[in-house]
Amino acid sequence: MEHADLIVIGAGQSGLATAALAPRHGFARVLVLESAREPGGAWPRYYDSLTLFSPARYSALPGMRFPGDPDRYPRRDDVTGYLRAYAERLPASIRTSTTVTSVTRQESVWRVRSEDGREFTAAAVVAATGDFGTPFLPDIPGRSEFGGRVLHAADYRNPHVFAGQRVIVVGGGNSAIQIAAELGPLADTTLATRRPVAWTPQRPLGRDLHWWLKHTRLDTAPIRRLLAKVPVSVIDDGTYRAALDRHGVDRRAMFSAFTTDGVLWADGSKEDVDAVVFATGYRPVFGYLTGSGALDAAGAPVHRGGASTTVKGLGFVGMEFQRSFSSKTLRGVGRDAAWLLHRLSAARR
């Protein structure tokens, strides 16, 4: 059995940021447990052309700048390489290929068990697995009878396998728009959403949106409840919107059901479809905390700003709107981690 001052579950951006900051808060021995074969979370598995909507200068983790032009918009492989390099310089031990199955508290110690039977103990635990490992597919009637291909954006890589096909992309966020825009030149593509797409200028008045968020302090404002109600918006400098128009990607109200050969649109018309790509987000799942007292009846964490309010020595980093607009993002997880580690450290005294 291996002991640490702090165990971080997950070596994605949230877990790595937490591990980097932990020694500053008195956690000398830090252990990071990651189910994948390498650090980096879900980034290596995203679609090939994924492009951040935040510039490199606003996409760094604590203590290490993002390389290259600070005003460029990094792509998936840039972020993957950055996270690998970041993990190599961490003052922590990272155990890859280690899937956590249970986390329980016995007296003043947390016991963490992995799928292969190994056990680890610590005074504090941070769950930083986020939600990108659990894609959400809405339950739409007829899906099991549909003869075409159904996949989530998590399983989408590039448009070439869809060349010449009729494809529907479901979703109104950045990923849906990026995928639909690159499918447009090769496939007959439609964007299906429940409400019209909302667009946010990427560079209002010549400054990147994230510059404005930083200097107005909205980026760090503790207005989680308000922000959680804000409709999904696509951040664009005009490139993606123009690409949709140029390649004839239309937007239609969400279809109501699948048919054997396609979909049933809201207006009652039927259409044959080859594939449907759902860019419908992810849902956090903390199955390893079942029975710990940290989750409510629906399996959601009971917390305030990421600090568990039901059990001592446990916290979360990497949840959407956890503390601010920037929570769950590369630029925001470090702030959330610092806030949480301060509270976990104080609770040890």
C-alpha positions as CSV (number, residue, x, y, z in Angstrom):
1,M,0.0,0.0,0.0
2,E,1.4,3.4,-1.0
3,H,0.7,6.5,1.0
4,A,0.7,10.2,-0.1
5,D,-0.3,13.5,1.4
6,L,-2.6,14.1,-1.5
7,I,-4.0,11.8,-4.2
8,V,-5.3,13.4,-7.4
9,I,-7.5,11.2,-9.5
10,G,-7.0,12.1,-13.2
11,A,-4.0,13.4,-15.1
12,G,-5.8,15.7,-17.5
13,Q,-5.5,19.5,-17.3
14,S,-7.3,19.7,-14.0
15,G,-5.4,17.0,-12.3
16,L,-2.0,18.3,-13.6
17,A,-2.7,21.8,-12.4
18,T,-3.7,20.5,-9.0
19,A,-0.6,18.4,-8.7
20,A,1.6,21.4,-9.7
21,L,0.2,23.7,-7.1
22,A,-0.2,21.1,-4.2
23,P,3.4,21.6,-2.7
24,R,2.7,25.3,-2.3
25,H,-0.1,24.3,0.1
26,G,1.8,21.9,2.2
27,F,1.2,18.6,0.3
28,A,4.7,17.4,-0.1
29,R,4.0,13.9,-1.4
30,V,1.5,14.0,-4.3
31,L,0.3,11.0,-6.2
32,V,-1.7,11.3,-9.5
33,L,-3.7,8.3,-10.7
34,E,-4.6,8.2,-14.3
35,S,-6.6,5.4,-16.2
36,A,-5.0,6.1,-19.6
37,R,-1.5,5.1,-20.7
38,E,-0.2,8.6,-20.6
39,P,-1.1,12.0,-19.0
40,G,-3.2,14.5,-20.9
41,G,-6.8,13.4,-20.2
42,A,-9.1,13.3,-23.2
43,W,-7.0,15.7,-25.4
44,P,-5.2,13.0,-27.4
45,R,-8.6,11.5,-28.4
46,Y,-10.3,14.6,-29.6
47,Y,-11.0,15.2,-33.3
48,D,-8.0,16.0,-35.4
49,S,-8.8,19.6,-36.3
50,L,-10.0,20.8,-32.9
51,T,-9.0,24.4,-32.3
52,L,-9.1,26.3,-29.1
53,F,-11.2,29.4,-28.9
54,S,-8.8,30.9,-26.4
55,P,-5.3,32.2,-27.5
56,A,-2.2,30.5,-26.3
57,R,-1.5,33.3,-23.7
58,Y,-4.8,32.4,-22.0
59,S,-4.4,28.6,-22.4
60,A,-1.6,27.9,-20.0
61,L,-1.5,26.0,-16.7
62,P,0.2,27.3,-13.6
63,G,3.9,27.8,-13.8
64,M,4.4,27.1,-17.6
65,R,3.6,29.3,-20.5
66,F,2.1,27.9,-23.6
67,P,4.9,27.9,-26.3
68,G,4.8,29.8,-29.6
69,D,2.9,32.9,-30.6
70,P,0.8,33.9,-27.6
71,D,-1.9,35.2,-29.9
72,R,-2.3,32.0,-31.9
73,Y,-5.2,29.6,-31.3
74,P,-3.7,26.2,-30.4
75,R,-5.0,23.0,-31.9
76,R,-5.4,19.6,-30.4
77,D,-1.9,18.3,-30.9
78,D,-0.4,21.6,-29.6
79,V,-2.4,21.1,-26.3
80,T,-1.5,17.4,-26.1
81,G,2.2,18.1,-26.5
82,Y,2.0,20.9,-23.9
83,L,0.3,18.7,-21.3
84,R,2.9,15.9,-21.9
85,A,5.7,18.4,-21.3
86,Y,3.9,19.8,-18.3
87,A,3.5,16.4,-16.7
88,E,7.2,15.6,-17.1
89,R,8.2,18.6,-14.9
90,L,5.6,18.0,-12.2
91,P,6.7,17.6,-8.5
92,A,4.5,14.5,-8.3
93,S,4.4,10.8,-9.0
94,I,2.0,9.8,-11.8
95,R,0.7,6.3,-12.1
96,T,-0.8,5.7,-15.5
97,S,-2.9,2.7,-16.5
98,T,-4.4,3.0,-13.1
99,T,-8.2,3.0,-13.1
100,V,-9.7,4.0,-9.7
101,T,-12.7,1.9,-8.7
102,S,-13.4,3.1,-5.1
103,V,-12.6,5.9,-2.8
104,T,-13.6,5.5,0.8
105,R,-12.8,7.3,4.1
106,Q,-11.8,5.4,7.1
107,E,-11.3,7.5,10.2
108,S,-9.0,10.3,9.1
109,V,-7.5,8.5,6.0
110,W,-8.8,8.1,2.4
111,R,-8.4,4.7,0.9
112,V,-8.2,4.5,-2.9
113,R,-8.4,1.2,-4.7
114,S,-7.6,0.6,-8.4
115,E,-9.0,-1.9,-10.8
116,D,-6.0,-4.1,-10.6
117,G,-6.3,-4.4,-6.8
118,R,-3.6,-1.9,-5.8
119,E,-4.4,0.4,-2.8
120,F,-3.3,3.9,-2.0
121,T,-3.9,6.1,1.1
122,A,-3.9,9.8,1.7
123,A,-5.1,12.5,4.0
124,A,-6.8,14.3,1.1
125,V,-8.2,13.4,-2.3
126,V,-9.0,15.6,-5.3
127,A,-11.3,14.1,-8.0
128,A,-10.1,15.7,-11.3
129,T,-11.6,13.2,-13.8
130,G,-13.9,15.8,-15.2
131,D,-16.6,14.6,-17.6
132,F,-14.9,14.2,-21.0
133,G,-14.7,10.5,-20.5
134,T,-18.5,10.2,-20.4
135,P,-20.1,11.4,-23.7
136,F,-23.8,12.3,-23.5
137,L,-26.1,10.9,-26.2
138,P,-29.7,12.1,-25.8
139,D,-32.4,9.4,-25.8
140,I,-34.2,9.9,-29.1
141,P,-37.0,7.5,-30.2
142,G,-36.0,5.0,-32.9
143,R,-32.2,5.2,-32.5
144,S,-31.8,1.5,-32.1
145,E,-33.7,0.9,-35.3
146,F,-31.7,3.4,-37.4
147,G,-29.6,1.6,-40.0
148,G,-27.0,4.4,-40.4
149,R,-24.1,5.4,-38.2
150,V,-24.6,7.2,-34.9
151,L,-21.6,8.6,-33.1
152,H,-20.6,11.2,-30.5
153,A,-18.1,13.9,-31.2
154,A,-15.8,12.0,-28.8
155,D,-15.5,9.3,-31.5
156,Y,-15.3,11.7,-34.5
157,R,-11.8,12.2,-35.9
158,N,-12.0,13.8,-39.4
159,P,-14.5,14.3,-42.3
160,H,-13.0,12.0,-44.9
161,V,-14.9,8.8,-44.0
162,F,-18.1,10.8,-44.5
163,A,-17.3,12.0,-48.0
164,G,-20.4,12.0,-50.3
165,Q,-22.7,11.1,-47.5
166,R,-25.8,12.8,-45.9
167,V,-24.8,13.8,-42.4
168,I,-26.5,15.6,-39.6
169,V,-24.5,17.2,-36.8
170,V,-26.5,17.7,-33.6
171,G,-25.5,20.5,-31.3
172,G,-25.1,24.3,-31.2
173,G,-21.7,24.7,-29.4
174,N,-18.2,25.2,-30.7
175,S,-17.5,21.6,-31.3
176,A,-20.7,21.1,-33.4
177,I,-19.9,24.2,-35.5
178,Q,-16.2,23.1,-36.1
179,I,-17.3,19.6,-37.1
180,A,-20.1,20.8,-39.4
181,A,-17.8,23.4,-41.0
182,E,-15.2,20.8,-42.0
183,L,-17.8,18.2,-43.1
184,G,-19.4,20.8,-45.4
185,P,-17.0,20.6,-48.3
186,L,-17.2,16.7,-48.4
187,A,-20.7,15.8,-47.3
188,D,-24.2,17.1,-47.5
189,T,-24.4,18.5,-44.0
190,T,-27.1,19.9,-41.8
191,L,-26.8,21.3,-38.3
192,A,-29.7,20.3,-36.0
193,T,-30.3,22.3,-32.9
194,R,-33.1,22.9,-30.4
195,R,-32.7,26.7,-30.7
196,P,-31.0,29.1,-33.2
197,V,-27.2,29.2,-33.0
198,A,-26.0,32.0,-30.8
199,W,-22.8,33.7,-32.0
200,T,-20.3,35.6,-29.8
201,P,-17.6,37.7,-31.5
202,Q,-14.1,36.3,-30.9
203,R,-12.4,39.7,-31.1
204,P,-14.8,42.5,-30.1
205,L,-13.3,46.0,-30.7
206,G,-10.1,44.3,-31.9
207,R,-9.3,42.5,-28.7
208,D,-9.8,38.8,-28.1
209,L,-12.8,38.0,-26.0
210,H,-10.6,36.5,-23.3
211,W,-8.8,39.8,-22.9
212,W,-12.1,41.4,-22.1
213,L,-13.1,38.6,-19.7
214,K,-9.8,39.1,-17.8
215,H,-9.8,42.8,-17.6
216,T,-13.5,43.0,-16.6
217,R,-12.9,40.2,-14.1
218,L,-15.8,38.2,-15.5
219,D,-13.4,35.4,-16.1
220,T,-12.9,34.9,-12.4
221,A,-16.2,36.2,-11.0
222,P,-17.9,33.8,-8.6
223,I,-21.3,33.9,-10.4
224,R,-21.6,30.2,-11.1
225,R,-25.4,30.0,-10.7
226,L,-26.0,32.9,-13.1
227,L,-23.6,31.6,-15.7
228,A,-25.0,28.1,-15.6
229,K,-28.2,29.5,-17.1
230,V,-26.5,31.3,-20.0
231,P,-27.4,29.7,-23.3
232,V,-24.6,27.9,-25.2
233,S,-22.8,30.4,-27.6
234,V,-20.3,29.8,-30.4
235,I,-17.2,32.0,-30.2
236,D,-16.2,32.9,-33.8
237,D,-14.2,35.5,-35.6
238,G,-16.4,34.9,-38.6
239,T,-14.4,32.0,-40.1
240,Y,-16.8,29.2,-39.1
241,R,-20.0,31.1,-39.9
242,A,-18.6,31.9,-43.3
243,A,-17.6,28.3,-43.9
244,L,-21.1,27.0,-43.1
245,D,-22.6,29.5,-45.6
246,R,-20.0,28.8,-48.2
247,H,-20.5,25.0,-48.1
248,G,-24.3,25.1,-47.8
249,V,-24.5,23.8,-44.3
250,D,-28.0,24.6,-43.2
251,R,-29.5,24.8,-39.7
252,R,-32.8,23.0,-38.9
253,A,-34.8,22.5,-35.8
254,M,-33.9,19.3,-34.0
255,F,-35.5,16.1,-35.5
256,S,-38.0,14.3,-33.3
257,A,-37.1,10.7,-34.0
258,F,-35.0,8.3,-36.0
259,T,-36.5,6.1,-38.7
260,T,-35.0,3.0,-40.1
261,D,-33.3,4.9,-42.9
262,G,-33.0,8.4,-41.5
263,V,-34.8,10.9,-39.3
264,L,-38.2,12.4,-38.8
265,W,-38.0,16.2,-38.8
266,A,-40.1,18.4,-36.5
267,D,-42.3,19.5,-39.4
268,G,-43.3,15.8,-40.1
269,S,-41.1,15.2,-43.1
270,K,-38.8,12.2,-43.3
271,E,-35.3,12.1,-44.8
272,D,-32.8,9.4,-45.5
273,V,-29.5,10.0,-43.6
274,D,-26.2,8.1,-43.6
275,A,-24.8,9.4,-40.3
276,V,-25.6,11.5,-37.3
277,V,-22.8,13.1,-35.2
278,F,-23.9,14.2,-31.7
279,A,-21.9,17.1,-30.3
280,T,-24.0,17.1,-27.3
281,G,-21.5,17.4,-24.5
282,Y,-20.5,15.2,-21.6
283,R,-21.9,14.4,-18.2
284,P,-19.7,14.1,-15.0
285,V,-19.7,10.6,-13.5
286,F,-18.0,9.8,-10.2
287,G,-18.8,6.2,-9.8
288,Y,-15.7,5.6,-7.7
289,L,-17.1,7.8,-5.0
290,T,-20.3,5.8,-4.6
291,G,-20.8,5.0,-0.9
292,S,-18.3,7.7,0.2
293,G,-21.1,10.1,1.2
294,A,-19.8,12.7,-1.2
295,L,-22.6,12.3,-3.8
296,D,-26.3,13.1,-3.8
297,A,-29.0,10.7,-4.8
298,A,-28.5,11.5,-8.5
299,G,-24.7,10.8,-8.2
300,A,-23.7,14.5,-8.4
301,P,-21.0,15.9,-6.0
302,V,-22.3,17.8,-3.0
303,H,-19.9,20.7,-2.9
304,R,-19.3,24.4,-2.7
305,G,-16.9,25.8,-5.2
306,G,-15.4,22.3,-5.5
307,A,-14.9,21.6,-1.8
308,S,-17.1,18.7,-0.5
309,T,-19.6,19.9,2.1
310,T,-20.4,16.3,3.3
311,V,-17.0,14.7,3.8
312,K,-13.7,16.1,5.0
313,G,-10.6,16.1,2.9
314,L,-12.2,15.7,-0.5
315,G,-12.6,18.1,-3.4
316,F,-13.2,18.4,-7.1
317,V,-11.5,20.3,-9.9
318,G,-12.6,20.5,-13.6
319,M,-16.4,20.9,-13.3
320,E,-18.3,23.4,-15.5
321,F,-19.0,26.7,-13.8
322,Q,-17.5,25.2,-10.6
323,R,-16.6,28.7,-9.4
324,S,-16.6,30.9,-12.4
325,F,-17.0,31.3,-16.2
326,S,-13.5,29.9,-16.8
327,S,-13.9,26.7,-14.6
328,K,-13.2,23.5,-16.6
329,T,-10.9,25.4,-19.0
330,L,-7.2,25.4,-19.4
331,R,-7.0,29.0,-18.2
332,G,-9.3,28.4,-15.2
333,V,-8.5,25.1,-13.6
334,G,-5.4,26.5,-11.9
335,R,-7.4,29.1,-10.1
336,D,-10.0,26.6,-9.0
337,A,-7.2,24.2,-7.9
338,A,-5.4,26.9,-5.8
339,W,-8.7,27.8,-4.1
340,L,-9.5,24.2,-3.3
341,L,-6.0,23.3,-2.1
342,H,-6.0,26.2,0.3
343,R,-9.2,24.9,1.9
344,L,-8.0,21.3,2.0
345,S,-4.7,22.4,3.6
346,A,-6.5,24.5,6.2
347,A,-8.8,21.6,7.1
348,R,-5.7,19.5,8.0
349,R,-4.6,21.8,10.7
